[in-house]
Amino acid sequence: MRSLVVYESMSGATKALAEEIAQRLGEVGPVRVVEVGALAAEGPVLGADVDLLVVGAPVHAFGMSRASTRLEATKEKSPVISATIGVREWLEDLTIKSGLRCATFDTKVLTPRLPGSAAKAIDKNLRSAGAVRACPPRTFSVNGKSGGLVDGELSAARAWAGTLIPSS
Ligand SMILES: Cc1cc2nc3c(=O)[nH]c(=O)nc-3n(C[C@H](O)[C@H](O)[C@H](O)COP(=O)(O)O)c2cc1C
């Protein structure tokens, strides 16, 4: 199984999860983990050789980030990792093969627990573009806007990635 793990991240929490997920998926086949702006710079068409697409992003203002929320994030921490575009903008131009398996995740603060999901929005967009769900969207928790992952979330992400591997 060839996997592509795409992430957007401001201060590194979502990136750390993406790398953990990629490491687990790498146990069963080739995997690439890439920041969304870097991938978008390669063009809007996703390689036909990908079997599983995993996309992760932080929740900003109850959903996917926008240019304005990413600017706001730079006030929390600068420089940010995803400094060019976010998943929202990448999805606008994305072309994928029909039937591509996809899984989405997001990061959001543990307390106060706020409504809203980036993962659900990404999932909806990917399925509109022709992807099929490998599993429901998943949320992982962080300690405040740039306080890093809540303890246990890296191992939870690893376990979640394991559920994306089809049993042979
Ligand atoms: C501008 C901005 C808006 C945010 N809005 C929300 C929100 O609506 N709900 C929430 O739970 N967390 C919110 N957060 C916290 C982010 O989800 C958190 O910073 C992110 O998960 C950290 O991941 P990263 O290190 O990969 O950027 C917001 C953060 C920023 C910077």
The ligand as a Tripos MOL2 file, in Angstrom:
@<TRIPOS>MOLECULE
LIG
   31    33     1     0     0
SMALL
NO_CHARGES

@<TRIPOS>ATOM
      1 C1         -6.3770   31.6490   14.6180 C.3       1 LIG1
      2 C2         -6.6360   30.3930   15.3620 C.ar      1 LIG1
      3 C3         -7.9400   29.9420   15.5240 C.ar      1 LIG1
      4 C4         -8.1770   28.7690   16.2440 C.ar      1 LIG1
      5 N1         -9.4760   28.3100   16.3700 N.ar      1 LIG1
      6 C5         -9.7070   27.1560   17.0590 C.ar      1 LIG1
      7 C6        -11.0330   26.6440   17.1780 C.ar      1 LIG1
      8 O1        -11.9990   27.1770   16.6520 O.2       1 LIG1
      9 N2        -11.2310   25.5020   17.8910 N.ar      1 LIG1
     10 C7        -10.1860   24.8480   18.4990 C.ar      1 LIG1
     11 O2        -10.4260   23.8370   19.1490 O.2       1 LIG1
     12 N3         -8.9000   25.3030   18.3760 N.ar      1 LIG1
     13 C8         -8.6530   26.4280   17.6750 C.ar      1 LIG1
     14 N4         -7.3670   26.8870   17.5230 N.ar      1 LIG1
     15 C9         -6.2690   26.1130   18.0960 C.3       1 LIG1
     16 C10        -5.6440   25.2430   17.0030 C.3       1 LIG1
     17 O3         -6.4900   24.1660   16.6960 O.3       1 LIG1
     18 C11        -4.2530   24.7990   17.4340 C.3       1 LIG1
     19 O4         -3.4540   25.9540   17.4220 O.3       1 LIG1
     20 C12        -3.7010   23.7510   16.5090 C.3       1 LIG1
     21 O5         -4.3810   22.5300   16.6850 O.3       1 LIG1
     22 C13        -2.2190   23.5110   16.7340 C.3       1 LIG1
     23 O6         -1.7540   22.7080   15.6860 O.3       1 LIG1
     24 P1         -0.4410   23.1030   14.8800 P.3       1 LIG1
     25 O7          0.6660   23.1750   15.8910 O.co2     1 LIG1
     26 O8         -0.2560   21.9900   13.9240 O.co2     1 LIG1
     27 O9         -0.6830   24.4000   14.2110 O.co2     1 LIG1
     28 C14        -7.1020   28.0420   16.8100 C.ar      1 LIG1
     29 C15        -5.7970   28.5200   16.6310 C.ar      1 LIG1
     30 C16        -5.5570   29.6600   15.9120 C.ar      1 LIG1
     31 C17        -4.1400   30.1140   15.7080 C.3       1 LIG1
@<TRIPOS>BOND
     1     1     2 1
     2     2     3 ar
     3     2    30 ar
     4     3     4 ar
     5     4     5 ar
     6     4    28 ar
     7     5     6 ar
     8     6     7 ar
     9     6    13 1
    10     7     8 2
    11     7     9 ar
    12     9    10 ar
    13    10    11 2
    14    10    12 ar
    15    12    13 ar
    16    13    14 ar
    17    14    15 1
    18    14    28 ar
    19    15    16 1
    20    16    17 1
    21    16    18 1
    22    18    19 1
    23    18    20 1
    24    20    21 1
    25    20    22 1
    26    22    23 1
    27    23    24 1
    28    24    25 2
    29    24    26 1
    30    24    27 1
    31    28    29 ar
    32    29    30 ar
    33    30    31 1
@<TRIPOS>SUBSTRUCTURE
     1 LIG1         1 GROUP 0 **** ****
